[in-house]
Amino acid sequence: MSRRGVTFGVATVLLIGMLFAIVWLPVPYVVLSPGPVADTLGAVPSGDGRDGQAGGPIIGIKGIRPQPTSGHLYLTTVALTPGDCNAHPRLLDAIEAWLSPHETVEPHQVQCPPGQSSQAVHQQGVEDMARSQTNAIIAAMTELGYKATGSAVVVESVTAGLPAETVIEPDDLILAADGKRVTRPQQLVNAVQALTPGHRVSLLVERAGAQHTYDIATAKGPNGKARLGVTIGEQPVFNGISVSIGLDPNVIGGPSAGAALALGIVDKLTPGGLTGGRTIAGTGTIDKQGKIGPIGGIQQKVAAAVSAGATVFFAPASECADAKAAAPSSLTLVSVKTLHGAVEALEAIKADSTEFPHC
């Protein structure tokens, strides 16, 4: 073979290798894309509910009749590629995302901190979503003027691999342990730790307004004492009114749905609602006092809202600049710092007023 032929052959092999690397070479990044939206005034999307159930309301209310609703009030999400911390996107995927106006490329460690397993990252997302659901309920009921008449023990997360995982779910209320009423987390901790690890405990649990009794084996904790394998918190009780969230934290994780869920609760308990028949979307964390905080992926969430037909988008005030940079001129951007401010802004928009904080 001539020297020219050898050179051509080598160049061809190198070119094929480069093309293969571009298509298949994994890179240490994650790609953020617009994710699905869910209407807090509507039903649980297929596969997003607890135990995979769909069709029930995202926001369930018992003890008081919900008001008729109109329009839509969407929570927005971000899709991550890959969805597992043990995987990486292809170089081609990253290049396409860099060129896309609706996608963002971030270093892998931003979403998957070094030293944390994929399971640990997922579990943190579950805990954040469970906590945001509880915070949304408390903030919304307080905004509506309901006074807490007591407290209950709420499950914020369940530890994988322990017996409680098969029966207990985030957002469950634990009412009693071995027949003794518990209203504060420490009461439940004391009741469980009084047992020998491996002994069973009978729990009275309220889920979505219905009560169930479960007989659960305890496990041995790091301190040698009995444990259930659940993270618990304290949740106010509002004089017989029960509010539940039908979204499964294992499917939609993270804390950023809190503000939309709280607004959905307020809408369903406010005569005439908040939307005025419009399609509204937004994002933001929320604490029990109703303070709305920043989230990640605002660019992707704006794009998801626009794709869903939203004409109004509420965003945490600290992220207004990024939201404005991603939004078309047809999208009304609302700057929110608190749940009360968000409610007032939506009421102003419903009345065709422009007197509300803009991004």
C-alpha positions as CSV (number, residue, x, y, z in Angstrom):
1,M,0.0,0.0,0.0
2,S,1.3,3.5,-0.9
3,R,2.2,6.0,1.8
4,R,-0.8,8.1,0.7
5,G,-3.1,5.1,1.2
6,V,-1.7,4.4,4.6
7,T,-2.2,8.0,5.6
8,F,-5.7,8.0,4.4
9,G,-6.4,4.8,6.2
10,V,-5.0,6.1,9.5
11,A,-7.0,9.4,9.1
12,T,-10.2,7.4,8.4
13,V,-9.7,5.3,11.6
14,L,-9.0,8.5,13.6
15,L,-12.1,10.2,12.2
16,I,-14.2,7.2,13.0
17,G,-12.8,7.2,16.6
18,M,-13.5,10.8,17.0
19,L,-17.1,10.4,15.8
20,F,-17.5,7.4,18.1
21,A,-16.2,9.5,21.0
22,I,-18.6,12.4,20.2
23,V,-21.6,10.0,20.1
24,W,-20.8,7.7,23.0
25,L,-18.2,9.2,25.2
26,P,-19.7,9.9,28.7
27,V,-18.9,13.3,30.2
28,P,-19.0,14.5,33.8
29,Y,-22.1,16.7,33.4
30,V,-25.8,16.6,33.9
31,V,-28.4,18.1,31.4
32,L,-31.4,20.0,32.8
33,S,-34.4,20.0,30.5
34,P,-38.0,21.2,30.9
35,G,-39.9,18.6,32.8
36,P,-43.6,17.7,33.0
37,V,-46.1,20.0,34.8
38,A,-48.9,19.0,37.1
39,D,-52.1,20.9,37.8
40,T,-52.5,21.3,41.5
41,L,-56.2,21.9,40.9
42,G,-56.6,18.7,39.0
43,A,-55.9,15.0,39.3
44,V,-52.7,13.1,39.9
45,P,-51.0,12.3,36.5
46,S,-50.6,8.6,35.7
47,G,-47.7,7.1,37.6
48,D,-47.1,10.2,39.8
49,G,-49.3,9.1,42.7
50,R,-48.5,7.2,45.8
51,D,-48.3,3.5,45.0
52,G,-48.5,4.5,41.3
53,Q,-52.2,5.4,41.6
54,A,-53.6,8.1,39.3
55,G,-56.9,9.8,39.0
56,G,-57.3,11.1,42.6
57,P,-56.9,14.8,43.3
58,I,-53.4,16.2,43.7
59,I,-54.9,18.2,46.7
60,G,-57.4,16.3,48.8
61,I,-59.5,18.1,51.4
62,K,-61.7,16.5,54.0
63,G,-63.8,18.2,56.8
64,I,-64.8,21.1,54.6
65,R,-66.3,21.4,51.1
66,P,-63.7,22.6,48.5
67,Q,-64.8,25.4,46.3
68,P,-65.3,24.9,42.5
69,T,-62.2,25.7,40.6
70,S,-61.5,27.0,37.1
71,G,-58.4,27.5,35.0
72,H,-55.1,25.7,35.9
73,L,-52.4,26.2,38.5
74,Y,-49.4,24.2,37.5
75,L,-46.3,23.2,39.4
76,T,-43.3,22.9,37.1
77,T,-40.4,20.4,37.2
78,V,-37.0,19.9,35.7
79,A,-35.9,16.7,33.9
80,L,-32.4,15.5,34.6
81,T,-30.2,13.5,32.1
82,P,-29.1,11.1,33.3
83,G,-31.6,10.4,36.1
84,D,-29.1,8.3,38.0
85,C,-25.9,9.6,39.7
86,N,-24.1,6.5,38.6
87,A,-24.5,7.5,34.9
88,H,-23.3,10.3,32.7
89,P,-24.7,11.8,29.5
90,R,-23.0,11.3,26.2
91,L,-20.8,14.1,24.8
92,L,-23.3,14.5,22.0
93,D,-26.1,15.0,24.5
94,A,-24.1,17.7,26.3
95,I,-23.3,19.5,23.1
96,E,-26.9,19.5,22.0
97,A,-27.9,20.9,25.4
98,W,-25.3,23.6,25.2
99,L,-26.8,24.7,21.9
100,S,-30.4,24.5,23.1
101,P,-32.1,27.7,24.5
102,H,-34.2,25.6,26.9
103,E,-31.5,23.3,28.4
104,T,-28.6,23.8,30.8
105,V,-25.5,21.8,31.3
106,E,-24.1,21.6,34.9
107,P,-21.1,19.8,36.4
108,H,-22.1,16.4,37.6
109,Q,-21.2,17.2,41.2
110,V,-23.8,20.0,41.4
111,Q,-26.6,17.5,41.3
112,C,-24.7,14.5,42.6
113,P,-22.3,15.6,45.4
114,P,-19.0,13.6,45.6
115,G,-19.2,10.8,48.2
116,Q,-23.0,10.5,48.0
117,S,-24.6,7.5,46.5
118,S,-27.4,7.7,43.9
119,Q,-29.7,6.3,46.5
120,A,-28.8,9.0,49.0
121,V,-29.4,11.7,46.5
122,H,-32.8,10.3,45.6
123,Q,-33.7,9.9,49.3
124,Q,-32.8,13.6,49.9
125,G,-35.2,14.5,47.1
126,V,-37.9,12.4,48.7
127,E,-37.4,14.1,52.1
128,D,-37.4,17.5,50.5
129,M,-40.6,16.9,48.7
130,A,-42.3,15.4,51.7
131,R,-41.3,18.3,53.8
132,S,-42.5,20.8,51.2
133,Q,-45.9,19.2,51.1
134,T,-46.2,19.5,54.9
135,N,-45.0,23.1,54.8
136,A,-47.4,24.0,52.0
137,I,-50.4,22.7,54.0
138,I,-49.4,24.6,57.1
139,A,-48.6,27.8,55.2
140,A,-51.9,27.7,53.2
141,M,-54.1,26.9,56.1
142,T,-52.5,29.7,58.1
143,E,-52.9,32.1,55.2
144,L,-56.6,31.2,55.1
145,G,-57.0,32.1,58.7
146,Y,-57.4,28.6,60.2
147,K,-56.0,28.2,63.7
148,A,-54.2,25.1,64.7
149,T,-56.2,23.2,67.4
150,G,-53.5,20.6,68.1
151,S,-50.5,18.8,66.6
152,A,-49.8,15.5,65.0
153,V,-46.7,13.4,64.2
154,V,-46.1,13.5,60.4
155,V,-43.8,11.2,58.5
156,E,-41.3,13.2,56.4
157,S,-39.4,10.3,54.9
158,V,-39.0,6.6,55.1
159,T,-35.6,4.8,55.2
160,A,-35.1,2.3,52.5
161,G,-34.5,-1.3,53.5
162,L,-36.2,-1.2,56.9
163,P,-39.5,-2.9,57.8
164,A,-41.4,0.4,58.0
165,E,-40.7,1.0,54.3
166,T,-43.3,-1.6,53.2
167,V,-46.2,0.1,55.0
168,I,-45.4,3.7,56.0
169,E,-45.4,6.5,53.5
170,P,-44.2,10.1,53.6
171,D,-47.0,12.5,54.7
172,D,-48.6,9.8,56.9
173,L,-49.8,11.0,60.3
174,I,-48.9,8.7,63.2
175,L,-51.7,9.0,65.8
176,A,-50.8,6.3,68.3
177,A,-48.2,3.7,69.2
178,D,-49.3,0.5,71.0
179,G,-52.6,2.2,71.9
180,K,-51.1,5.3,73.4
181,R,-51.9,8.6,71.7
182,V,-48.9,10.5,70.3
183,T,-49.1,14.2,69.2
184,R,-45.4,15.2,69.2
185,P,-42.4,13.5,67.6
186,Q,-40.5,12.9,70.9
187,Q,-43.5,10.9,72.3
188,L,-43.2,8.5,69.4
189,V,-39.4,8.3,69.7
190,N,-39.8,7.4,73.4
191,A,-42.4,4.8,72.7
192,V,-40.3,3.0,70.1
193,Q,-37.0,3.2,72.0
194,A,-38.6,1.7,75.0
195,L,-38.9,-1.5,73.0
196,T,-36.1,-4.1,72.4
197,P,-34.9,-3.9,68.8
198,G,-36.8,-6.4,66.7
199,H,-39.9,-6.2,68.8
200,R,-43.1,-5.1,67.0
201,V,-45.0,-1.9,67.5
202,S,-48.7,-1.3,66.6
203,L,-49.1,2.1,64.9
204,L,-52.4,3.9,64.2
205,V,-51.8,5.8,61.0
206,E,-53.9,8.4,59.1
207,R,-53.5,8.6,55.4
208,A,-55.6,10.8,53.1
209,G,-58.2,11.1,55.8
210,A,-58.6,7.3,56.4
211,Q,-57.1,5.5,59.5
212,H,-55.2,2.2,59.3
213,T,-53.4,0.1,62.0
214,Y,-50.0,-1.4,61.1
215,D,-48.0,-3.9,63.1
216,I,-44.3,-3.2,62.3
217,A,-41.1,-4.7,63.5
218,T,-38.5,-2.3,64.8
219,A,-34.8,-2.4,63.8
220,K,-31.6,-1.7,65.7
221,G,-30.5,1.9,65.3
222,P,-26.9,3.2,65.3
223,N,-27.3,4.0,69.1
224,G,-28.3,0.4,69.8
225,K,-31.9,1.4,70.5
226,A,-35.0,0.4,68.6
227,R,-36.0,2.4,65.6
228,L,-38.7,2.5,62.9
229,G,-36.7,3.9,60.1
230,V,-38.7,7.0,59.5
231,T,-38.0,10.7,59.8
232,I,-40.8,12.5,61.6
233,G,-41.9,16.1,62.2
234,E,-44.7,17.9,63.9
235,Q,-47.7,19.1,61.9
236,P,-50.5,21.3,63.2
237,V,-54.1,20.0,63.1
238,F,-56.8,22.4,61.9
239,N,-60.0,21.6,63.8
240,G,-61.0,18.4,61.9
241,I,-59.9,19.7,58.5
242,S,-57.6,17.3,56.7
243,V,-55.5,18.3,53.7
244,S,-53.5,15.7,51.8
245,I,-51.2,15.8,48.8
246,G,-51.5,12.9,46.3
247,L,-48.1,13.3,44.6
248,D,-45.6,10.6,45.4
249,P,-42.2,12.2,46.6
250,N,-40.5,9.2,45.1
251,V,-41.7,10.3,41.6
252,I,-41.6,14.1,42.0
253,G,-38.8,15.0,44.4
254,G,-37.2,18.1,45.7
255,P,-38.7,21.1,47.5
256,S,-39.6,23.4,44.6
257,A,-43.3,22.5,44.3
258,G,-44.1,23.9,47.7
259,A,-45.3,27.3,46.6
260,A,-47.6,25.9,43.8
261,L,-49.1,23.4,46.2
262,A,-49.8,26.1,48.8
263,L,-51.5,28.3,46.2
264,G,-53.5,25.3,45.0
265,I,-54.8,24.7,48.6
266,V,-55.7,28.4,48.9
267,D,-57.5,28.3,45.6
268,K,-59.6,25.3,46.5
269,L,-60.7,26.9,49.7
270,T,-61.3,30.4,48.4
271,P,-64.7,31.3,46.9
272,G,-64.2,32.1,43.3
273,G,-60.6,30.8,43.4
274,L,-57.4,32.6,42.4
275,T,-56.9,31.9,38.7
276,G,-59.9,33.7,37.1
277,G,-59.9,30.9,34.5
278,R,-56.3,31.6,33.5
279,T,-53.5,29.1,33.1
280,I,-51.0,29.9,35.8
281,A,-47.7,28.2,36.6
282,G,-44.8,28.8,38.8
283,T,-42.2,27.5,41.3
284,G,-40.6,28.2,44.6
285,T,-39.9,26.5,47.9
286,I,-42.0,27.4,50.9
287,D,-41.6,27.2,54.7
288,K,-44.2,26.9,57.4
289,Q,-44.4,30.6,57.7
290,G,-45.2,31.1,54.0
291,K,-41.8,32.4,52.9
292,I,-41.1,31.5,49.3
293,G,-37.5,30.7,48.4
294,P,-35.3,30.1,45.4
295,I,-35.0,26.9,43.4
296,G,-33.0,25.4,40.6
297,G,-33.7,25.2,36.9
298,I,-35.8,28.4,36.5
299,Q,-35.0,28.5,32.8
300,Q,-36.4,25.0,32.2
301,K,-39.4,25.7,34.4
302,V,-40.4,28.8,32.4
303,A,-40.1,26.8,29.2
304,A,-42.2,24.0,30.6
305,A,-44.9,26.6,31.7
306,V,-45.0,28.1,28.2
307,S,-45.3,24.7,26.6
308,A,-48.3,24.0,28.9
309,G,-50.0,27.2,27.7
310,A,-49.4,29.3,30.9
311,T,-49.9,33.1,30.5
312,V,-48.8,33.9,34.1
313,F,-45.7,32.6,35.9
314,F,-44.8,33.3,39.5
315,A,-41.1,33.1,40.5
316,P,-39.1,33.6,43.6
317,A,-38.0,37.3,43.7
318,S,-34.4,36.4,43.9
319,E,-34.6,34.5,40.6
320,C,-36.6,37.1,38.7
321,A,-33.7,38.1,36.5
322,D,-33.1,34.6,35.3
323,A,-36.9,34.0,34.7
324,K,-37.1,37.2,32.7
325,A,-34.2,36.2,30.5
326,A,-35.9,32.9,29.6
327,A,-39.5,34.2,29.3
328,P,-41.3,35.4,26.1
329,S,-42.9,38.8,26.2
330,S,-46.3,37.1,26.2
331,L,-45.7,35.6,29.7
332,T,-46.6,37.7,32.7
333,L,-43.9,37.3,35.4
334,V,-44.9,37.7,39.0
335,S,-42.2,38.3,41.6
336,V,-43.1,36.6,44.9
337,K,-41.5,36.5,48.3
338,T,-44.3,35.2,50.5
339,L,-47.4,33.1,50.0
340,H,-49.5,36.1,51.1
341,G,-47.9,38.3,48.4
342,A,-48.5,35.6,45.8
343,V,-52.2,35.4,46.7
344,E,-52.5,39.1,46.5
345,A,-50.8,39.2,43.1
346,L,-53.0,36.5,41.6
347,E,-56.1,38.3,43.0
348,A,-54.9,41.5,41.3
349,I,-54.4,39.7,38.0
350,K,-57.8,38.1,38.3
351,A,-59.2,41.6,38.6
352,D,-57.3,42.7,35.5
353,S,-55.0,44.9,37.6
354,T,-51.3,45.5,37.0
355,E,-50.7,46.5,40.6
356,F,-48.5,43.6,41.7
357,P,-44.7,43.0,41.8
358,H,-43.4,42.2,38.4
359,C,-40.1,40.5,37.5
